[in-house]
Amino acid sequence: MKWTIQFKMVVLFSVIIFIGFAALLVASNKVSVDNMYSEIDNDMVNYKKNIDIAISQYFLLLNKRMDEATLAAEVNEIEKQIGLAIGGEVDLYRADGSSFRHAQGNEVPATIFQEDVKAAANSQIAYSTSINKGHIEASLSAPLIRENKVIGIIRFEKDYADLFMQRMQFQNTITTFAIVIFVCVFVGAIVISRKMTKPIRVLTQHAKYVSEGKLNSDIRMSSHDEIGELAMSFSSMILRIKEQIEVIERERDEVKQVQERSKIFFDNVTHELKTPLTTIFGYAQILRDNGFTDYAFYEKGINFIINETKRLNTMVVDILDVSVAASPGQVFRFEHMNIIDVLQETCDEMSLKAAKYNISVNVQMENPLFMQGDRNKLKEVFINVLDNSIKYGYVNSLIQVHAFKQGNEIVITIRDEGEGIREEALERIFEPFYRDNDVNREEKGSAGLGLSIVKNTIEQHGGMVKMASTLNKGSELQIVLPVHRT
């Protein structure tokens, strides 16, 4: 059987209250009984005094001698007068407890308690009480002494039914009051415990939701005590768990993407390296088989081998550059520099290559634009970007270079007029060896590593790079660099 906290609280509180009220009822009953017997005791003392006064007055007024013979002769009159004087029923008995109404010597059982007889015979006052059917009766037995001799016993009886009923009414009132209070406290305990345990039930329910993977549950609680603090801590814990799960899922997705990119990178590297090796191997095998019999083919084969070897060497160097650029241990020599000097110098140098294709490089820059950067690494970036613009730009076109400061950042844009890049290819254009099916990099003399190096270098400077392009109109690459490195 599962006992809830609310059930335990109600039971415990009820037991404590029940024990308290039970003790109260026992104590009140004892006090009322003690008070009742105390009142009876006081009455008996007063009645004893009144009996003594009444007997003295009776014999004094009648000028009679109080002895056993007089008591026996006038027993009825004495009982009547004494009873009227004290307001109760009085009986006279001989010293041995027998009634004066029977001749002495006739064996008649004693009509009073033996304890009272013994006490009175020993010149002591005694009274006893008895309860029968809702009535309580008190009997007082006192010796009648003459010349230090007990000559008789006077017995007084009184019914204390009213006093007993008052005590019972008082006790019943206390009991009824205790029951009503207990019921009220019991109901109140249920209500209060339910209210107190409601946050715990809410937390328990939300804990079940969390165990089921439901982390979007909203805990609303107005309590400002320890339970409220627990609810806030629980909500914070759920939030942290949710954040951690999101981080784990994000990292998992990133790992998947890295794995996919690694596979693509490996496939591309394999393809890029295999192509020149296949060409070299093919021509070398033909040359070995044919020898020098065909000089024209020999010259052509040797030239292919040399060109492919150079391309293979360039490709290996680019791969090493990508690896170094992506390595966190790469060394950058940051210095306070005017990036316009590096950009202008690179534009001037690349203008010579662009002129071969009748491509003009138009430069519009704010000068100076100071920042913290590695001069040589940034020059490699500009060379790669301008080289791509020349390779993929149309003949007789224009390359526009702009540089300006925007807030705490330096913005550099390089726009060409050329083939452009498909929209779906833009998201992966910075991946190493990424192949756009519409572009033949071999014909352009590119291994597809330049933009990857650009991205890694700019990110190492704390900046960002993005590409925008329109097919058959050209592309624009934007570089954003911070003035101050953080």
Disulfide bonds with the S-S distance in Angstrom:
none
